């Protein structure tokens, strides 16, 4: 039903956190496969992906991951993002009745203050993205990354929350 795609680059710790939040979806049979699209990691990202049973795509970017996806719907996440309990029902309900893409709502403690959003720039994948494989495949022809694919896309809001990944600069500084 749902394929999860995560684009990474030196994100071993963040990837592990994200994969942990997907376990419930895999157990319930909602998550068919998880594809890690790596963009040149030099850390142990590939080991984390392989040990978790993910498909690891070392070249070809997000477009290659989309081609390998088994699900009719895709869930694109940033490494470090964590889905909040209840996400499975919201995604299943959305994919059963909608054709347009959707994003999660930010968990209360994950919301960025207004001025910080204005000055830091908006990350298109910060709220995740649920999109049909057909639409993603079409958009990926002109997008060089998952972030570019998600940017400017009209979406609905899901009745589920996400803890957004910290901004990349901040994430790397804590390593």
Backbone as CSV, one residue per row, in Angstrom:
resi,resn,N_x,N_y,N_z,CA_x,CA_y,CA_z,C_x,C_y,C_z
1,UNK,0.803,-1.194,0.000,0.000,0.000,0.000,0.846,1.259,0.000
2,UNK,1.788,1.392,0.960,2.565,2.626,1.132,4.058,2.320,1.106
3,UNK,4.779,3.050,0.284,6.236,2.968,0.275,6.775,4.234,0.917
4,UNK,7.751,4.092,1.793,8.362,5.232,2.466,9.696,5.514,1.795
5,UNK,9.939,6.773,1.433,11.212,7.171,0.842,11.866,8.220,1.725
6,UNK,13.140,8.005,2.012,13.902,8.930,2.847,15.203,9.233,2.113
7,UNK,15.417,10.506,1.799,16.645,10.926,1.126,17.671,11.293,2.197
8,UNK,18.861,10.705,2.119,19.859,10.884,3.176,21.208,11.349,2.633
9,UNK,21.970,11.905,3.558,23.389,12.195,3.338,24.007,12.365,4.724
10,UNK,24.768,11.371,5.137,25.402,11.353,6.460,24.374,11.548,7.573
11,UNK,23.365,10.712,7.570,22.255,10.832,8.507,22.007,9.547,9.294
12,UNK,23.038,8.830,9.671,22.828,7.536,10.321,21.964,7.627,11.578
13,UNK,22.243,8.557,12.470,21.464,8.670,13.713,20.042,9.141,13.443
14,UNK,19.899,10.137,12.601,18.573,10.673,12.279,17.724,9.614,11.571
15,UNK,18.333,8.844,10.690,17.613,7.786,9.974,17.064,6.756,10.954
16,UNK,17.854,6.371,11.924,17.411,5.391,12.920,16.185,5.903,13.676
17,UNK,16.167,7.183,14.040,15.010,7.764,14.743,13.753,7.707,13.872
18,UNK,13.910,8.045,12.615,12.761,8.035,11.705,12.240,6.620,11.500
19,UNK,13.131,5.682,11.280,12.714,4.300,11.060,11.964,3.741,12.265
20,UNK,12.365,4.144,13.456,11.680,3.690,14.667,10.209,4.088,14.692
21,UNK,9.888,5.257,14.132,8.493,5.719,14.153,7.639,5.014,13.094
22,UNK,8.262,4.242,12.217,7.538,3.539,11.150,7.188,2.102,11.505
23,UNK,7.691,1.612,12.628,7.522,0.199,12.994,6.045,-0.194,13.053
24,UNK,5.218,0.629,13.677,3.789,0.323,13.766,3.149,0.150,12.403
25,UNK,3.521,0.987,11.457,2.984,0.897,10.099,3.406,-0.375,9.401
26,UNK,4.633,-0.828,9.665,5.106,-2.080,9.078,4.378,-3.272,9.698
27,UNK,4.204,-3.245,11.012,3.522,-4.339,11.713,2.074,-4.463,11.231
28,UNK,1.405,-3.341,11.013,0.002,-3.364,10.572,-0.141,-3.614,9.072
29,UNK,0.967,-3.713,8.350,0.913,-4.003,6.922,0.644,-2.799,6.050
30,UNK,0.726,-1.614,6.617,0.495,-0.390,5.842,1.760,-0.013,5.065
31,UNK,2.914,-0.149,5.704,4.190,0.156,5.050,4.674,-1.098,4.329
32,UNK,4.706,-1.036,3.007,5.159,-2.174,2.199,6.674,-2.248,2.144
33,UNK,7.294,-1.092,1.964,8.746,-1.058,1.855,9.251,0.328,2.230
34,UNK,10.521,0.366,2.640,11.189,1.623,2.969,12.420,1.702,2.075
35,UNK,12.543,2.811,1.379,13.650,3.009,0.449,14.465,4.205,0.914
36,UNK,15.747,3.975,1.143,16.658,5.037,1.544,17.436,5.440,0.301
37,UNK,17.218,6.671,-0.141,17.886,7.217,-1.329,19.066,8.050,-0.844
38,UNK,20.257,7.501,-0.939,21.421,8.183,-0.399,22.068,9.082,-1.443
39,UNK,22.574,10.214,-0.985,23.191,11.184,-1.894,24.663,11.402,-1.557
40,UNK,25.353,10.321,-1.196,26.794,10.416,-0.988,27.249,10.369,0.449
41,UNK,26.618,9.582,1.291,27.018,9.487,2.695,28.401,8.870,2.847
42,UNK,29.120,9.364,3.849,30.425,8.791,4.187,30.401,8.172,5.581
43,UNK,29.237,8.215,6.236,29.090,7.617,7.563,28.478,6.213,7.414
44,UNK,27.795,5.736,8.425,27.237,4.385,8.418,25.753,4.344,8.031
45,UNK,25.295,5.322,7.282,23.900,5.379,6.872,23.476,4.086,6.181
46,UNK,24.314,3.564,5.301,23.925,2.351,4.568,23.768,1.153,5.495
47,UNK,24.569,1.065,6.553,24.429,-0.038,7.513,23.122,0.073,8.284
48,UNK,22.763,1.277,8.695,21.496,1.480,9.406,20.345,1.039,8.508
49,UNK,20.365,1.465,7.258,19.305,1.116,6.315,19.234,-0.394,6.097
50,UNK,20.354,-1.012,5.876,20.378,-2.455,5.607,19.951,-3.264,6.829
51,UNK,20.410,-2.888,8.011,20.037,-3.616,9.230,18.550,-3.488,9.532
52,UNK,17.945,-2.401,9.100,16.515,-2.189,9.333,15.657,-2.842,8.242
53,UNK,16.291,-3.420,7.243,15.555,-4.085,6.171,15.090,-3.154,5.064
54,UNK,15.697,-1.995,4.975,15.338,-1.031,3.931,16.042,-1.371,2.620
55,UNK,15.461,-0.903,1.533,16.153,-0.942,0.242,17.059,0.281,0.226
56,UNK,18.308,0.094,-0.132,19.278,1.187,-0.134,19.624,1.523,-1.575
57,UNK,19.367,2.762,-1.960,19.652,3.232,-3.315,20.821,4.204,-3.229
58,UNK,21.965,3.804,-3.779,23.180,4.608,-3.663,23.339,5.621,-4.797
59,UNK,22.601,5.448,-5.875,22.698,6.409,-6.970,21.348,6.529,-7.667
60,UNK,21.149,7.633,-8.344,19.901,7.859,-9.061,18.917,8.725,-8.307
61,UNK,19.219,9.006,-7.039,18.409,9.931,-6.256,16.985,9.478,-6.032
62,UNK,16.138,10.462,-5.792,14.745,10.197,-5.447,14.002,9.543,-6.609
63,UNK,14.357,9.881,-7.839,13.687,9.279,-9.004,13.908,7.768,-9.031
64,UNK,15.121,7.323,-8.710,15.405,5.882,-8.665,14.610,5.217,-7.548
65,UNK,14.496,5.879,-6.411,13.703,5.346,-5.307,12.237,5.212,-5.678
66,UNK,11.698,6.198,-6.355,10.298,6.164,-6.778,10.064,4.993,-7.734
67,UNK,10.996,4.773,-8.655,10.855,3.657,-9.592,10.848,2.315,-8.869
68,UNK,11.602,2.194,-7.782,11.679,0.932,-7.036,10.520,0.729,-6.071
69,UNK,9.804,1.784,-5.749,8.727,1.710,-4.755,7.646,0.732,-5.205
70,UNK,7.171,-0.075,-4.258,6.136,-1.070,-4.545,4.726,-0.536,-4.297
71,UNK,4.601,0.459,-3.441,3.286,0.992,-3.087,2.740,1.943,-4.129
72,UNK,1.415,2.071,-4.148,0.754,3.045,-5.033,0.838,4.446,-4.460
73,UNK,1.078,4.530,-3.146,1.242,5.807,-2.460,2.619,5.844,-1.829
74,UNK,3.206,7.041,-1.788,4.531,7.227,-1.213,4.451,8.171,-0.020
75,UNK,5.293,7.912,0.954,5.459,8.795,2.104,6.903,9.246,2.094
76,UNK,7.135,10.529,1.839,8.479,11.088,1.830,8.737,11.769,3.164
77,UNK,9.853,11.418,3.782,10.216,11.977,5.080,11.661,12.424,5.082
78,UNK,11.955,13.428,5.897,13.336,13.833,6.139,13.926,12.906,7.202
79,UNK,15.216,12.618,7.132,15.833,11.850,8.217,15.740,12.652,9.514
80,UNK,15.298,11.999,10.571,15.138,12.668,11.856,13.694,13.000,12.172
81,UNK,12.823,13.023,11.160,11.401,13.270,11.395,10.790,12.036,12.057
82,UNK,9.828,12.283,12.956,9.168,11.162,13.636,7.655,11.353,13.572
83,UNK,6.975,10.318,13.132,5.525,10.362,13.055,4.929,10.062,14.422
84,UNK,3.865,10.784,14.762,3.209,10.651,16.054,2.138,9.563,15.949
85,UNK,1.911,8.854,17.051,0.910,7.797,17.098,-0.405,8.289,16.499
86,UNK,-1.043,7.447,15.719,-2.284,7.814,15.037,-2.081,8.109,13.562
87,UNK,-0.832,8.149,13.129,-0.549,8.500,11.734,-1.074,7.443,10.768
88,UNK,-1.084,6.199,11.180,-1.473,5.113,10.278,-2.923,5.295,9.825
89,UNK,-3.833,5.489,10.769,-5.248,5.650,10.423,-5.473,6.859,9.521
90,UNK,-4.784,7.950,9.799,-4.945,9.164,8.990,-4.472,8.947,7.553
91,UNK,-3.344,8.279,7.387,-2.807,8.028,6.047,-3.691,7.039,5.282
92,UNK,-4.135,5.987,5.953,-5.017,5.011,5.296,-6.310,5.677,4.852
93,UNK,-6.909,6.496,5.709,-8.148,7.196,5.353,-7.920,8.138,4.176
94,UNK,-6.820,8.856,4.188,-6.530,9.804,3.104,-6.346,9.082,1.770
95,UNK,-5.538,8.042,1.771,-5.245,7.354,0.510,-6.463,6.610,-0.036
96,UNK,-7.413,6.281,0.820,-8.613,5.586,0.371,-9.581,6.516,-0.358
97,UNK,-9.534,7.816,-0.050,-10.541,8.707,-0.625,-9.982,9.891,-1.403
98,UNK,-8.707,10.111,-1.406,-8.140,11.301,-2.036,-7.192,10.937,-3.177
99,UNK,-6.993,11.894,-4.038,-5.993,11.724,-5.075,-4.884,12.752,-4.934
100,UNK,-5.111,13.797,-4.142,-4.088,14.835,-4.020,-3.121,14.523,-2.879
101,UNK,-1.992,15.165,-2.920,-0.952,14.976,-1.912,-1.388,15.582,-0.581
102,UNK,-0.723,15.145,0.494,-1.061,15.641,1.832,0.205,15.747,2.673
103,UNK,0.118,16.591,3.700,1.209,16.766,4.661,0.657,16.589,6.071
104,UNK,1.545,16.275,7.000,1.179,16.136,8.400,1.130,17.514,9.057
105,UNK,0.484,17.595,10.198,0.517,18.795,11.030,1.697,18.659,11.971
106,UNK,2.317,19.764,12.322,3.429,19.712,13.268,2.942,19.416,14.669
107,UNK,3.643,18.556,15.353,3.356,18.308,16.765,3.605,19.609,17.518
108,UNK,2.840,19.843,18.550,2.890,21.124,19.275,4.320,21.542,19.641
109,UNK,5.103,20.670,20.207,6.471,21.006,20.607,7.443,21.132,19.448
110,UNK,6.989,20.799,18.239,7.851,20.831,17.064,7.614,22.064,16.196
111,UNK,6.642,22.875,16.569,6.305,24.044,15.757,7.370,25.119,15.908
112,UNK,7.779,25.651,14.785,8.794,26.699,14.756,8.126,28.053,14.988
113,UNK,8.689,28.900,15.853,8.131,30.244,16.049,8.094,31.023,14.729
114,UNK,7.155,31.935,14.634,6.919,32.675,13.391,8.188,33.325,12.832
115,UNK,8.895,34.109,13.640,10.084,34.811,13.135,11.180,33.836,12.700
116,UNK,11.309,32.729,13.388,12.295,31.728,12.986,11.944,31.153,11.616
117,UNK,10.641,30.946,11.357,10.211,30.439,10.039,10.520,31.459,8.958
118,UNK,10.285,32.724,9.250,10.500,33.784,8.263,11.973,33.871,7.869
119,UNK,12.863,33.797,8.860,14.284,34.000,8.577,15.057,32.733,8.241
120,UNK,14.502,31.572,8.523,15.261,30.345,8.271,14.923,29.700,6.937
121,UNK,13.863,30.115,6.299,13.456,29.467,5.057,12.617,28.240,5.371
122,UNK,11.755,27.894,4.472,10.832,26.797,4.698,11.343,25.534,4.008
123,UNK,11.364,24.441,4.733,11.744,23.150,4.146,10.467,22.454,3.690
124,UNK,10.389,22.137,2.433,9.174,21.564,1.856,8.837,20.193,2.438
125,UNK,9.815,19.460,2.925,9.567,18.133,3.492,9.494,18.119,5.011
126,UNK,9.559,19.272,5.644,9.544,19.318,7.105,8.286,18.680,7.688
127,UNK,7.172,18.754,6.972,5.917,18.170,7.427,5.623,16.844,6.743
128,UNK,6.636,16.248,6.116,6.427,14.998,5.398,5.568,15.230,4.172
129,UNK,5.391,14.197,3.373,4.559,14.307,2.179,4.016,12.935,1.820
130,UNK,2.697,12.841,1.715,2.035,11.640,1.217,1.578,11.986,-0.191
131,UNK,2.034,11.215,-1.177,1.779,11.537,-2.578,1.612,10.243,-3.366
132,UNK,0.777,10.279,-4.377,0.607,9.078,-5.196,1.904,8.822,-5.967
133,UNK,2.190,7.567,-6.194,3.399,7.205,-6.926,3.363,7.808,-8.329
134,UNK,2.197,7.828,-8.921,2.061,8.365,-10.273,2.436,9.852,-10.315
135,UNK,1.918,10.641,-9.358,2.231,12.067,-9.324,3.713,12.290,-9.009
136,UNK,4.251,11.521,-8.065,5.667,11.664,-7.705,6.568,11.326,-8.881
137,UNK,6.240,10.279,-9.624,7.045,9.892,-10.784,7.053,11.005,-11.828
138,UNK,5.911,11.629,-12.037,5.814,12.728,-12.988,6.654,13.931,-12.531
139,UNK,6.534,14.285,-11.241,7.282,15.428,-10.709,8.778,15.175,-10.629
140,UNK,9.177,13.922,-10.439,10.599,13.610,-10.257,11.405,13.804,-11.538
141,UNK,10.744,13.867,-12.669,11.454,14.079,-13.937,12.168,15.422,-13.957
142,UNK,11.598,16.418,-13.252,12.185,17.755,-13.224,12.762,18.133,-11.872
143,UNK,12.725,17.207,-10.914,13.217,17.497,-9.561,14.480,16.698,-9.294
144,UNK,15.504,17.367,-8.838,16.752,16.687,-8.542,16.819,16.099,-7.146
145,UNK,15.814,16.400,-6.310,15.832,15.914,-4.931,14.402,15.771,-4.422
146,UNK,14.264,15.100,-3.292,12.946,14.973,-2.667,12.426,16.343,-2.266
147,UNK,13.305,17.192,-1.766,12.922,18.551,-1.364,12.374,19.324,-2.564
148,UNK,13.037,19.237,-3.704,12.582,19.932,-4.909,11.246,19.376,-5.394
149,UNK,11.051,18.087,-5.268,9.800,17.452,-5.666,8.633,17.990,-4.827
150,UNK,8.864,18.190,-3.543,7.808,18.610,-2.622,7.535,20.112,-2.644
151,UNK,8.478,20.909,-3.115,8.348,22.360,-3.054,7.217,22.865,-3.946
152,UNK,6.370,23.730,-3.369,5.313,24.400,-4.126,4.128,23.518,-4.468
153,UNK,4.049,22.353,-3.891,2.995,21.399,-4.206,1.737,21.705,-3.383
154,UNK,0.600,21.757,-4.028,-0.667,21.940,-3.315,-0.984,20.660,-2.559
155,UNK,-1.300,20.784,-1.269,-1.552,19.609,-0.439,-2.718,19.836,0.509
156,UNK,-3.235,18.730,1.008,-4.217,18.756,2.100,-3.453,18.552,3.394
157,UNK,-4.093,18.850,4.522,-3.515,18.619,5.847,-4.102,17.331,6.403
158,UNK,-3.258,16.428,6.822,-3.703,15.176,7.435,-4.086,15.405,8.891
159,UNK,-4.949,14.552,9.402,-5.335,14.581,10.817,-4.339,13.749,11.618
160,UNK,-3.072,14.022,11.440,-2.002,13.314,12.148,-0.829,14.272,12.277
161,UNK,0.036,13.989,13.248,1.142,14.909,13.532,2.504,14.288,13.259
162,UNK,3.469,15.188,13.099,4.857,14.809,12.865,5.758,15.688,13.736
163,UNK,6.793,15.081,14.258,7.876,15.851,14.884,8.882,16.084,13.768
164,UNK,9.013,17.320,13.350,9.902,17.653,12.237,11.360,17.411,12.624
165,UNK,12.139,17.038,11.635,13.577,16.894,11.840,14.166,18.263,12.110
166,UNK,15.193,18.332,12.945,15.835,19.635,13.143,16.499,20.088,11.841
167,UNK,16.648,21.399,11.649,17.334,21.889,10.446,18.709,21.238,10.323
168,UNK,19.130,20.992,9.109,20.365,20.251,8.830,21.589,20.833,9.521
169,UNK,21.770,22.153,9.483,22.952,22.753,10.085,22.991,22.456,11.584
170,UNK,21.846,22.594,12.231,21.737,22.352,13.655,21.989,20.881,13.955
171,UNK,21.453,19.987,13.109,21.607,18.553,13.299,23.083,18.154,13.219
172,UNK,23.773,18.656,12.222,25.188,18.292,12.065,26.057,18.853,13.180
173,UNK,25.692,20.024,13.692,26.484,20.640,14.748,26.427,19.841,16.039
174,UNK,25.368,19.042,16.227,25.228,18.275,17.458,25.922,16.930,17.384
175,UNK,26.445,16.551,16.275,27.128,15.257,16.129,28.508,15.268,16.729
